[in-house]
Amino acid sequence: MKVAYLLSKLNDLQLYSISVIEVFSVLFLIYGLIIISGYIFSAFFSIFEIRDYKRRNNFQDDAALLQSANLPAISVLAPAYNEEANVVENIRSLLTLNYPSFEIVIINDGSKDKSLQKLIETFELEKQELIHYHHVQTKKVRGIYKSRIKAYKNLRVIDKENGGKADALNTGINCCIYDLICCIDVDCILERNSLLKLIRPFLNNTKRVIASGGIIRVANNCIIEDGRIIEVRLPRTFLGKAQILEYFRAFLMGRMAWSRVDGLLLISGAFGMFDKQTVIEAGGYNHHTVGEDMELLVRMRRVMREQNIPYTVGFVPDPLCWTEVPESREILTRQRNRWARGTVETLMLHKKMLFNPRYGVLGLLSTPYWMFFEWFAPIIEFTGILFFIILVLLGKVNFQVFGIFFLVIYTFSILFSITAIFFEEYSFQQYKKPKFMFMLILTALLEPIIYHPIVMWAAVKGNIDLIQGKKSWGEMSRAGLGNTGKT
């Protein structure tokens, strides 16, 4: 009797384990199909948005816009910390931007090197008693400097105690004089007409435009002279090339689609334009999160919805800003770790918006998407890998079926990346040599197997670090953007 009872229980346990395996398998399958459907829809939305943008702007003359007397003035805010090596050259590049009325505000965030001294000597800066407001609480300002040279009359340098990037930007907001602010990374390279293009959403719009963003491109290994991209080239490393594909998908297919439905939650911290009054009303940048750029835009949009003010967020698909991406695995994982923590922090700070019809597209589509497919995706994927390993150990895997599913997913990921390459060719054709296209397609073949697991684990580790209370950015050293490179 006891043997029969035990055999019965063992059989029940086996049936239960099989049912659990089937349930989890179906859940993973449904989740994967939803993600694939989302990617397909975003591709359709994006191609229509790119087409419409090209139709609207192909015949617009930047020269005529430049001569307009009605263009609003812009304050360009650039935080700098220990940028002694490149800060002078970067500022000289900013001073040549093609725009009729703008000021450059460099915020020296308590640099420990000779950044400030180098700026004072190069641009003949002198300390002045200039009035500035305290719209947003910040660390103490130690001094505000302006140049004695007329050619640099629109340059202002603020020296302050170290408080981080968010605090530095808030100081710039307090001290700048114009109603539109453009926040950039001081080591980025801007196209000469970048301000002219980024201002377009603010012009002739029936709604209040609170922010505008553009496409960020990879500058690694490009030929750069006098702060300008002379020749676009691919990075030397596989990680650099993989990030080009990633940026194609994120900007040309992701953010273009969200722009179509006015559901953008993120404007890159490397280059974005904001309505200063709305930023101040929202409370400025939050220095308690590592994802301050995303969190600010979400908070601004939330404030507008709660005040029932008609508004919109613009997005310009032109390649306006070039930045250096990490080409070492260590720095890349730190960056993606921070991005993951910033995403979770933002969603938790604004959890009230999730599934809330009061916030329209943001509450019913944007924030749920970011929660399920940006926050949860790497966790579910990592869990799925562990689940598969367990099934292999239990001998429960039909490898023929697995092979078919793996081939389908792998093929889709490649086709999605190749579609992103096509969008680049259809829109702006920055990579003109056929061999560049061939190398990007080759990278697309290897990316799902080599690159994707790295960024997936970095995101999972970011969630773990957040639970453990880690708040730091981590050391984000850069190799620097040289003037020449070999293809």
C-alpha positions in Angstrom: 0.0 0.0 0.0 2.7 2.4 0.9 4.6 1.7 -2.3 1.4 2.2 -4.3 0.8 5.5 -2.4 4.3 6.8 -3.1 4.1 5.9 -6.8 0.7 7.7 -6.9 2.2 10.8 -5.3 5.2 10.6 -7.6 3.0 10.4 -10.6 0.9 13.4 -9.4 4.2 15.4 -8.9 5.3 14.5 -12.4 2.0 15.6 -13.9 2.1 18.8 -11.8 5.7 19.6 -13.0 4.6 19.0 -16.6 1.7 21.4 -16.2 3.9 24.0 -14.6 6.4 23.7 -17.5 3.6 24.0 -20.0 2.2 27.1 -18.3 5.6 28.8 -18.2 6.4 27.8 -21.8 3.1 29.3 -23.0 3.7 32.5 -21.0 7.2 33.0 -22.4 5.8 32.3 -25.9 3.0 34.9 -25.5 5.4 37.5 -24.1 7.8 36.9 -27.1 5.0 37.3 -29.6 3.8 40.5 -28.0 7.3 42.0 -28.2 7.7 40.9 -31.9 4.3 42.5 -32.6 5.4 45.7 -30.9 8.5 45.9 -33.0 6.6 45.4 -36.2 4.1 48.1 -35.3 6.9 50.5 -34.4 8.5 49.9 -37.8 5.3 50.7 -39.6 4.7 53.9 -37.5 8.4 55.0 -38.0 8.5 54.6 -41.8 5.4 56.8 -42.1 6.8 59.4 -39.7 10.1 59.5 -41.5 8.3 59.9 -44.9 6.1 62.7 -43.6 9.1 64.5 -42.0 11.0 64.3 -45.3 8.0 65.7 -47.2 7.7 68.6 -44.8 11.3 69.5 -44.6 12.9 68.6 -48.0 12.1 72.1 -49.4 12.7 74.1 -46.3 15.6 76.4 -46.5 17.8 76.7 -43.4 19.3 79.9 -44.8 15.9 81.6 -45.0 15.1 80.4 -41.4 18.5 81.7 -40.3 17.6 85.2 -41.5 14.2 85.2 -39.7 13.8 87.9 -37.1 11.4 85.8 -35.2 13.6 82.9 -34.1 13.6 82.6 -30.3 17.0 83.0 -28.5 18.5 79.8 -27.0 20.6 79.2 -23.9 23.0 76.2 -24.5 23.8 74.5 -21.2 26.9 72.3 -21.0 28.0 70.7 -17.7 31.7 70.0 -17.5 33.6 68.0 -14.9 37.4 67.4 -15.3 37.2 68.1 -19.1 40.6 69.9 -19.2 41.8 68.0 -22.2 39.0 68.9 -24.6 36.9 71.7 -23.1 38.5 74.6 -25.0 38.2 72.9 -28.4 34.6 71.8 -27.6 33.6 75.4 -26.7 35.2 76.8 -29.8 33.1 74.3 -31.8 29.9 75.4 -29.9 30.7 79.1 -30.7 30.5 78.4 -34.4 26.9 77.0 -34.3 24.8 78.4 -37.1 22.1 80.3 -35.2 21.3 84.0 -34.9 20.9 84.4 -31.1 22.2 82.1 -28.5 24.4 82.0 -25.4 26.7 79.2 -24.3 26.7 78.5 -20.5 29.4 76.2 -19.4 28.9 74.9 -15.8 32.1 73.8 -14.2 30.9 71.3 -11.7 33.7 71.6 -9.2 36.3 70.1 -11.5 39.5 68.9 -9.8 41.7 69.5 -12.8 42.6 72.8 -14.4 39.5 73.1 -16.6 38.5 76.5 -15.1 42.0 78.0 -15.2 42.4 76.9 -18.8 39.0 78.5 -19.8 40.0 81.7 -18.0 43.3 82.0 -19.8 42.1 81.0 -23.2 38.9 83.1 -23.4 40.2 85.9 -21.1 37.4 85.4 -18.6 36.9 87.7 -15.7 34.7 87.2 -12.7 31.5 89.4 -12.7 28.7 90.1 -10.3 25.9 88.9 -12.5 22.4 88.5 -11.2 21.0 85.0 -11.2 17.9 83.5 -9.8 17.2 80.5 -7.6 14.4 78.9 -9.4 15.8 75.4 -8.4 17.8 74.6 -5.4 21.5 73.8 -6.2 24.9 73.7 -4.7 26.7 77.0 -4.1 27.8 79.0 -7.1 31.4 80.2 -6.5 31.6 82.6 -9.5 30.2 83.6 -12.9 32.7 84.5 -15.6 32.4 86.4 -18.9 35.0 87.2 -21.5 36.5 90.6 -22.2 36.8 89.6 -25.9 33.9 90.8 -28.0 34.0 87.6 -30.1 33.1 85.6 -27.0 30.4 87.9 -25.7 27.8 85.0 -25.7 30.0 82.8 -23.6 29.4 82.5 -19.9 31.2 80.1 -17.5 29.8 79.2 -14.1 32.0 77.8 -11.4 30.2 75.8 -8.7 30.6 73.2 -6.0 30.4 69.7 -7.2 26.9 68.3 -7.2 26.6 66.0 -10.2 25.3 66.5 -13.7 21.7 67.2 -12.7 22.7 69.8 -10.1 25.0 71.5 -12.7 22.2 71.7 -15.2 19.9 73.2 -12.6 22.5 75.8 -11.9 22.6 76.6 -15.6 18.8 77.0 -15.6 19.1 79.4 -12.8 21.8 81.5 -14.5 20.8 81.5 -18.2 18.9 84.4 -19.7 16.8 82.9 -22.5 13.4 81.1 -22.4 14.5 78.1 -24.4 17.4 75.9 -23.0 19.4 73.3 -24.9 21.1 70.8 -22.6 24.1 69.0 -24.1 27.1 67.0 -23.1 30.1 69.2 -23.5 32.1 66.4 -25.2 29.5 65.9 -27.9 29.9 67.2 -31.5 26.9 69.1 -32.9 26.1 69.7 -36.5 26.4 73.4 -37.4 22.7 73.7 -38.1 21.6 71.5 -35.2 19.9 74.4 -33.3 18.1 75.5 -36.5 16.7 72.0 -36.9 15.9 71.3 -33.3 14.0 74.6 -32.9 11.5 73.7 -35.7 8.9 71.9 -33.4 8.7 75.1 -31.3 7.8 77.2 -34.4 4.2 77.6 -35.6 2.8 74.8 -33.4 -0.8 75.2 -32.1 0.1 73.4 -28.9 2.7 74.4 -26.3 5.9 72.6 -27.1 7.7 71.7 -23.9 10.7 69.8 -25.4 12.3 68.6 -28.6 14.9 66.0 -29.2 17.0 64.7 -32.1 18.9 61.7 -33.3 22.2 60.9 -31.6 24.9 59.2 -33.8 28.1 57.4 -33.1 31.3 59.4 -33.6 33.9 56.7 -32.8 36.6 56.5 -35.5 35.0 59.3 -37.6 37.4 62.0 -39.0 37.0 65.2 -36.9 38.6 68.5 -37.6 37.9 71.7 -35.7 35.0 70.2 -33.8 33.3 69.0 -37.1 32.6 65.6 -38.5 34.5 65.6 -41.8 34.1 61.9 -42.7 31.7 59.4 -41.2 33.3 56.0 -40.5 32.4 52.9 -38.6 34.0 52.2 -35.2 36.9 49.8 -35.3 35.5 47.4 -32.7 32.5 45.1 -32.8 30.9 46.7 -29.7 31.1 50.0 -31.4 29.4 48.7 -34.6 26.8 46.9 -32.6 25.8 50.2 -30.9 25.4 51.8 -34.3 22.7 49.2 -35.0 21.2 49.7 -31.6 21.1 53.5 -32.1 19.4 53.0 -35.5 16.7 50.8 -33.9 16.3 53.1 -30.9 16.0 56.4 -32.8 14.9 55.7 -36.3 12.4 52.9 -35.3 11.6 53.4 -31.6 11.5 57.1 -30.9 10.1 58.0 -34.4 7.2 55.6 -33.6 6.6 57.1 -30.2 6.8 60.6 -31.7 4.0 59.6 -34.2 1.6 58.9 -31.3 3.0 61.7 -29.1 4.2 59.2 -26.5 7.9 60.0 -26.1 9.2 59.5 -22.5 12.8 60.1 -23.2 14.9 62.8 -24.9 18.6 62.0 -24.9 20.6 63.8 -22.2 23.3 64.4 -24.8 21.2 66.8 -26.8 17.7 68.1 -26.0 15.8 71.4 -26.0 13.3 72.4 -23.4 10.9 75.2 -22.5 12.6 76.7 -19.4 9.4 77.8 -17.7 8.0 74.3 -17.9 11.3 72.9 -16.5 11.1 75.3 -13.6 7.4 74.5 -12.9 8.3 70.8 -12.9 11.1 71.5 -10.4 14.2 71.1 -12.6 16.4 68.0 -12.9 16.2 65.4 -10.1 19.6 64.7 -8.7 18.3 61.7 -6.7 18.1 59.5 -9.8 20.8 58.3 -12.3 18.3 58.7 -15.1 17.7 62.5 -14.7 17.0 63.1 -18.4 14.2 60.6 -18.7 12.7 61.5 -15.3 12.6 65.2 -16.2 10.6 64.7 -19.4 8.2 62.3 -17.7 7.6 64.8 -14.9 7.2 67.7 -17.3 4.6 65.7 -19.3 2.9 64.7 -16.0 2.6 68.3 -14.9 1.1 69.4 -18.2 -1.5 66.7 -18.1 -2.4 67.4 -14.5 -2.8 71.1 -15.3 -4.9 70.2 -18.4 -2.6 72.3 -20.6 -2.5 71.2 -24.3 1.1 70.4 -25.1 3.4 68.3 -27.3 7.0 67.0 -27.4 8.8 67.3 -30.7 11.3 64.9 -32.3 13.6 65.7 -35.2 15.0 62.6 -37.0 18.0 64.5 -38.5 21.4 63.4 -37.2 22.1 66.5 -35.1 24.6 65.3 -32.4 27.5 62.9 -32.5 28.8 61.2 -29.4 31.5 58.7 -28.3 30.1 55.3 -27.3 32.0 52.9 -25.0 34.0 50.3 -26.8 35.2 48.3 -23.8 32.9 45.7 -22.3 33.5 47.1 -18.8 32.4 50.7 -19.6 29.5 49.5 -21.7 28.1 47.3 -18.9 28.4 50.2 -16.4 26.5 52.5 -18.8 23.7 50.0 -19.4 23.6 49.2 -15.7 22.9 52.9 -15.0 20.4 53.2 -17.8 18.4 50.2 -16.3 18.5 51.8 -12.9 17.4 55.1 -14.3 14.4 53.5 -16.1 13.3 51.7 -12.9 13.7 54.8 -10.7 11.7 56.9 -13.2 8.8 54.4 -13.4 8.7 54.0 -9.7 8.7 57.8 -9.1 5.8 58.1 -11.5 3.9 54.8 -10.9 0.7 56.9 -10.5 0.7 57.2 -14.3 0.7 53.5 -15.0 -2.6 52.4 -16.6 -4.1 55.7 -15.6 -6.5 57.0 -18.4 -6.1 60.5 -17.0 -2.6 60.7 -18.6 -3.8 59.5 -22.0 -1.3 57.8 -24.2 1.4 58.2 -21.5 -0.7 56.3 -18.9 -2.3 53.7 -21.1 0.6 53.0 -23.6 4.0 54.6 -23.0 4.5 53.8 -19.3 3.1 50.3 -19.5 5.3 49.6 -22.5 8.4 50.8 -20.7 7.5 48.7 -17.6 6.8 45.5 -19.5 9.3 45.7 -22.4 12.2 47.9 -21.1 12.2 47.2 -17.3 10.9 43.6 -17.3 12.3 42.4 -20.6 15.9 41.6 -19.5 14.6 40.0 -16.3 12.2 37.8 -18.1 14.8 36.9 -20.7 17.3 36.0 -18.1 14.7 34.0 -16.2 13.8 32.2 -19.5 17.4 31.2 -20.0 17.6 29.7 -16.4 14.2 28.0 -17.1 15.6 26.4 -20.3 18.8 25.2 -18.5 16.6 23.5 -15.9 14.5 21.9 -18.6 17.7 20.6 -20.3 18.8 19.1 -17.0 15.4 17.4 -16.5 15.4 16.1 -20.1 12.2 17.9 -20.9 13.5 19.7 -24.0 12.4 18.8 -27.5 15.5 20.1 -29.3 13.9 19.9 -32.7 11.1 22.3 -31.6 13.6 24.4 -29.8 15.8 24.7 -32.9 12.8 25.9 -34.9 11.9 28.6 -32.4 15.5 29.7 -32.0 15.9 30.0 -35.7 12.6 32.1 -36.0 13.7 34.5 -33.2 17.2 34.8 -34.5 16.0 35.5 -38.1 13.5 38.1 -36.8 16.2 39.9 -34.8 18.5 40.0 -37.9 15.7 41.2 -40.2 14.7 43.9 -37.6 18.3 45.2 -37.6 18.5 45.1 -41.4 15.2 47.1 -41.5 16.8 49.7 -39.3 19.8 49.9 -41.7 17.3 50.4 -44.6 15.6 53.2 -42.6 19.0 54.9 -42.3 19.6 54.6 -46.1 16.0 55.8 -46.8 16.4 58.8 -44.5 19.9 60.3 -44.2 22.5 58.0 -45.7 25.3 58.9 -43.4 27.3 55.7 -44.1 27.9 56.2 -47.9 30.4 53.4 -48.7 29.0 50.0 -49.6 31.5 48.3 -47.4 30.1 50.1 -44.4 26.6 48.6 -45.2 28.2 45.1 -45.6 30.0 45.4 -42.3 26.8 46.5 -40.5 24.9 43.6 -42.0 27.6 41.2 -40.8 27.4 42.8 -37.3 23.7 42.3 -37.4 24.3 38.5 -37.9 26.5 38.3 -34.8 24.9 40.9 -32.5 22.1 38.7 -31.1 24.6 36.1 -30.0 27.6 38.2 -28.8 26.4 41.7 -28.0 22.8 41.2 -26.8 23.7 38.9 -23.8 26.2 41.6 -22.6 23.6 44.4 -22.4 20.9 42.0 -21.1 23.1 41.0 -18.1 24.1 44.6 -17.5 20.4 45.5 -17.2 19.7 42.6 -14.9 22.7 43.6 -12.7 21.3 47.2 -12.7 18.1 45.9 -11.2 20.1 44.0 -8.6 22.2 47.0 -7.8 19.1 49.2 -7.4 17.7 46.7 -4.9 21.0 46.9 -3.0 20.7 50.7 -2.9 23.5 51.6 -5.3 23.2 55.2 -6.5 26.5 56.0 -8.2 27.1 56.4 -11.9 30.3 54.4 -11.9 33.5 55.5 -13.6 32.7 56.3 -17.3 36.1 57.0 -18.8 36.3 57.8 -22.5 39.0 57.1 -25.0 38.5 60.4 -26.7 37.5 61.4 -30.2 40.5 61.5 -32.4 41.0 63.4 -35.7 41.7 60.4 -37.9 40.9 56.7 -38.0 41.5 53.6 -40.1 38.6 51.8 -41.6 
